Amino acid sequence: MKKFMKPVLMVVLSAFLLVSMFSCYGNFALTRMVYEWNGQVTGNKFINSIVFWVLNWIPVYSIAAGVDVIILNTIEFWTGSNPVAMADGEESIQYTELDGTKYELKMTNDAISITGIEGENLGALVDLRFDADSNSWYLMQDGASTKIATMNGDTMDLIYPSGNVLTVSY
């Protein structure tokens, strides 16, 4: 038992030092992918909960979090991008419902389009685009673009239609 504890302790200590010395928080893309997959297994919250517990018991979540902490978030810290995060040209489509209206969300690494597909806002479109040069998000509407947010390191300035700015940390 003592022989086993020393390597485990060294790995845990090394991981702690790696994270604490470099302030490498990261976005935990792999762990989020496992979580999102778990949420899409069925529409039944009881089955999703059982799958969640099984994935924790097998230690899928622990392994994904460990890979994120030790490898992927460190790569993200030094390079600015996470190898598991959404790549150029990749698209994610999700569906949601709010107040009886169904929406389709199409996301890429630099754009979000929200379209009403059923209900009161059928056909309504909200188009958001990210401009890497200005590090800002823009609302595209009627051929015009309006800046709605600017990324500044670990803060984001949210710009209201009135011109007021709210700075939030993320």
The 8 nearest C-alpha neighbors of each residue, nearest first, counted from 0:
[[1, 3, 2, 4, 5, 7, 6, 8],
 [0, 2, 4, 3, 5, 6, 7, 8],
 [3, 1, 0, 4, 5, 6, 7, 8],
 [2, 4, 0, 1, 5, 6, 7, 8],
 [5, 3, 7, 1, 2, 6, 8, 0],
 [4, 6, 8, 7, 3, 2, 9, 1],
 [7, 5, 9, 8, 4, 3, 10, 2],
 [8, 6, 4, 10, 9, 5, 11, 3],
 [7, 9, 5, 11, 6, 10, 4, 12],
 [10, 8, 6, 12, 7, 11, 13, 5],
 [11, 9, 13, 7, 12, 8, 14, 6],
 [12, 10, 14, 8, 13, 9, 15, 7],
 [11, 13, 15, 9, 14, 10, 8, 16],
 [14, 12, 10, 16, 15, 11, 9, 17],
 [13, 15, 17, 11, 12, 16, 10, 18],
 [16, 14, 12, 18, 13, 17, 19, 11],
 [17, 15, 19, 13, 18, 14, 20, 12],
 [16, 18, 14, 15, 20, 19, 13, 21],
 [17, 19, 15, 23, 16, 21, 20, 22],
 [18, 20, 16, 22, 21, 17, 15, 23],
 [21, 19, 17, 16, 18, 22, 23, 15],
 [20, 22, 23, 19, 18, 17, 76, 16],
 [23, 21, 19, 18, 20, 24, 17, 76],
 [24, 22, 21, 18, 76, 25, 73, 72],
 [23, 25, 22, 72, 26, 18, 68, 76],
 [26, 24, 72, 27, 23, 75, 76, 73],
 [25, 27, 28, 24, 72, 81, 67, 31],
 [28, 26, 67, 30, 29, 25, 31, 72],
 [27, 29, 31, 26, 30, 84, 83, 32],
 [30, 28, 32, 31, 27, 63, 67, 83],
 [31, 29, 63, 33, 32, 27, 64, 28],
 [30, 32, 34, 28, 29, 33, 35, 27],
 [33, 31, 29, 35, 30, 34, 36, 28],
 [32, 34, 36, 30, 31, 35, 37, 29],
 [33, 35, 31, 37, 32, 36, 30, 38],
 [36, 34, 38, 32, 37, 33, 31, 39],
 [35, 37, 33, 39, 38, 34, 32, 40],
 [38, 36, 34, 35, 40, 39, 33, 47],
 [37, 39, 35, 36, 40, 47, 34, 41],
 [38, 40, 36, 41, 37, 35, 42, 47],
 [41, 39, 37, 38, 36, 47, 42, 46],
 [42, 40, 43, 39, 47, 46, 38, 44],
 [41, 43, 44, 39, 40, 47, 38, 46],
 [42, 44, 41, 45, 46, 47, 40, 48],
 [43, 45, 47, 46, 48, 42, 41, 38],
 [44, 46, 48, 47, 43, 49, 50, 42],
 [47, 45, 49, 48, 43, 44, 50, 41],
 [48, 46, 44, 50, 45, 49, 51, 38],
 [47, 49, 51, 45, 46, 50, 44, 52],
 [48, 50, 46, 52, 51, 47, 53, 45],
 [51, 49, 53, 47, 48, 52, 54, 46],
 [50, 52, 48, 54, 49, 53, 47, 55],
 [51, 53, 55, 49, 50, 54, 56, 48],
 [54, 52, 56, 50, 55, 51, 57, 49],
 [55, 53, 59, 51, 57, 52, 56, 58],
 [54, 56, 58, 52, 53, 57, 60, 59],
 [55, 57, 53, 58, 54, 52, 59, 51],
 [58, 56, 54, 55, 59, 53, 60, 52],
 [57, 59, 55, 61, 56, 60, 54, 62],
 [58, 60, 54, 62, 61, 57, 55, 63],
 [61, 59, 63, 58, 62, 55, 64, 54],
 [62, 60, 58, 64, 59, 63, 65, 55],
 [61, 63, 65, 59, 64, 60, 58, 66],
 [64, 62, 60, 30, 66, 65, 61, 29],
 [65, 63, 67, 61, 62, 66, 30, 60],
 [64, 66, 62, 68, 67, 63, 69, 61],
 [65, 67, 63, 69, 70, 64, 68, 62],
 [68, 66, 71, 64, 65, 72, 27, 70],
 [69, 67, 65, 72, 66, 70, 64, 71],
 [68, 70, 66, 67, 65, 14, 73, 71],
 [71, 69, 73, 66, 67, 72, 68, 74],
 [72, 70, 67, 74, 73, 81, 75, 66],
 [73, 71, 25, 75, 74, 67, 68, 70],
 [72, 74, 76, 75, 70, 71, 23, 77],
 [75, 73, 71, 77, 72, 76, 78, 70],
 [76, 74, 80, 81, 72, 79, 78, 73],
 [75, 77, 73, 74, 79, 23, 78, 72],
 [76, 78, 74, 75, 79, 73, 80, 72],
 [79, 77, 75, 80, 74, 76, 81, 73],
 [78, 80, 75, 76, 77, 81, 74, 72],
 [81, 79, 75, 78, 82, 74, 84, 76],
 [80, 82, 75, 84, 83, 71, 74, 72],
 [83, 81, 84, 80, 71, 75, 74, 86],
 [82, 84, 81, 28, 29, 85, 71, 86],
 [85, 83, 81, 82, 28, 86, 80, 29],
 [84, 86, 108, 89, 83, 87, 107, 90],
 [85, 87, 89, 88, 84, 108, 83, 107],
 [88, 86, 89, 108, 85, 107, 109, 90],
 [87, 89, 86, 90, 107, 108, 85, 109],
 [90, 88, 86, 87, 107, 85, 91, 108],
 [91, 89, 107, 106, 88, 92, 105, 108],
 [90, 92, 106, 105, 107, 93, 89, 104],
 [93, 91, 105, 104, 106, 90, 94, 103],
 [94, 92, 104, 103, 91, 105, 95, 106],
 [95, 93, 103, 102, 104, 92, 96, 101],
 [94, 96, 102, 101, 103, 93, 97, 104],
 [95, 97, 101, 100, 102, 99, 98, 94],
 [96, 98, 100, 99, 101, 95, 102, 118],
 [97, 99, 100, 96, 101, 118, 119, 95],
 [100, 98, 97, 96, 118, 101, 119, 117],
 [101, 99, 118, 97, 96, 117, 98, 119],
 [100, 102, 96, 117, 116, 95, 115, 118],
 [103, 101, 115, 116, 95, 114, 94, 96],
 [102, 104, 94, 114, 113, 93, 115, 105],
 [105, 103, 113, 93, 92, 112, 94, 106],
 [106, 104, 92, 112, 111, 91, 103, 113],
 [107, 105, 111, 91, 90, 110, 104, 92],
 [106, 108, 90, 110, 109, 89, 91, 111],
 [107, 109, 85, 110, 87, 86, 106, 89],
 [110, 108, 129, 107, 128, 111, 130, 106],
 [111, 109, 128, 107, 127, 106, 129, 108],
 [110, 112, 106, 127, 105, 126, 128, 107],
 [113, 111, 126, 105, 125, 104, 127, 114],
 [112, 114, 104, 125, 124, 103, 126, 102],
 [115, 113, 124, 103, 102, 123, 116, 122],
 [114, 116, 121, 102, 122, 120, 123, 117],
 [117, 115, 121, 102, 101, 114, 122, 103],
 [118, 116, 101, 121, 100, 115, 119, 120],
 [117, 119, 100, 121, 120, 99, 101, 116],
 [118, 120, 121, 100, 117, 99, 115, 101],
 [121, 119, 115, 123, 118, 122, 100, 117],
 [122, 120, 115, 116, 117, 118, 123, 119],
 [121, 123, 115, 116, 114, 120, 124, 117],
 [124, 122, 115, 120, 114, 121, 125, 113],
 [125, 123, 114, 113, 122, 126, 115, 112],
 [126, 124, 113, 112, 114, 127, 123, 139],
 [125, 127, 112, 139, 111, 138, 124, 113],
 [126, 128, 138, 111, 137, 110, 139, 112],
 [129, 127, 110, 137, 136, 109, 111, 130],
 [128, 130, 136, 109, 135, 110, 131, 137],
 [129, 131, 135, 132, 134, 133, 136, 128],
 [130, 132, 134, 133, 129, 135, 109, 136],
 [133, 131, 130, 134, 135, 129, 136, 149],
 [132, 134, 135, 131, 130, 149, 136, 150],
 [135, 133, 131, 132, 150, 130, 149, 129],
 [136, 134, 149, 133, 130, 148, 129, 150],
 [137, 135, 129, 148, 128, 147, 146, 130],
 [136, 138, 146, 128, 145, 147, 127, 144],
 [137, 139, 127, 145, 144, 126, 140, 146],
 [140, 138, 144, 126, 143, 127, 137, 145],
 [139, 141, 143, 142, 138, 144, 126, 125],
 [140, 142, 143, 139, 144, 138, 126, 125],
 [141, 143, 140, 139, 144, 138, 145, 126],
 [144, 142, 140, 141, 139, 145, 138, 137],
 [143, 145, 139, 138, 137, 140, 146, 142],
 [146, 144, 138, 137, 147, 139, 143, 140],
 [145, 147, 137, 148, 136, 138, 144, 135],
 [146, 148, 158, 137, 136, 157, 145, 138],
 [149, 147, 157, 136, 156, 135, 158, 146],
 [150, 148, 135, 156, 155, 134, 136, 151],
 [149, 151, 155, 134, 135, 154, 152, 156],
 [152, 150, 154, 155, 153, 149, 156, 134],
 [153, 151, 154, 150, 155, 168, 169, 149],
 [152, 154, 168, 169, 151, 155, 150, 167],
 [155, 153, 168, 151, 167, 152, 169, 150],
 [154, 156, 150, 167, 166, 149, 151, 157],
 [155, 157, 166, 149, 148, 165, 164, 158],
 [158, 156, 148, 165, 164, 147, 166, 155],
 [159, 157, 164, 147, 148, 163, 162, 156],
 [158, 160, 162, 161, 163, 164, 157, 147],
 [161, 159, 162, 158, 163, 147, 145, 164],
 [160, 162, 159, 163, 158, 164, 147, 157],
 [163, 161, 159, 160, 158, 164, 147, 157],
 [164, 162, 159, 161, 158, 165, 160, 157],
 [165, 163, 158, 157, 156, 159, 162, 166],
 [164, 166, 157, 156, 167, 158, 163, 159],
 [167, 165, 156, 155, 157, 164, 154, 168],
 [168, 166, 155, 154, 165, 156, 169, 157],
 [169, 167, 154, 153, 155, 166, 156, 152],
 [168, 153, 154, 167, 155, 152, 166, 150]]
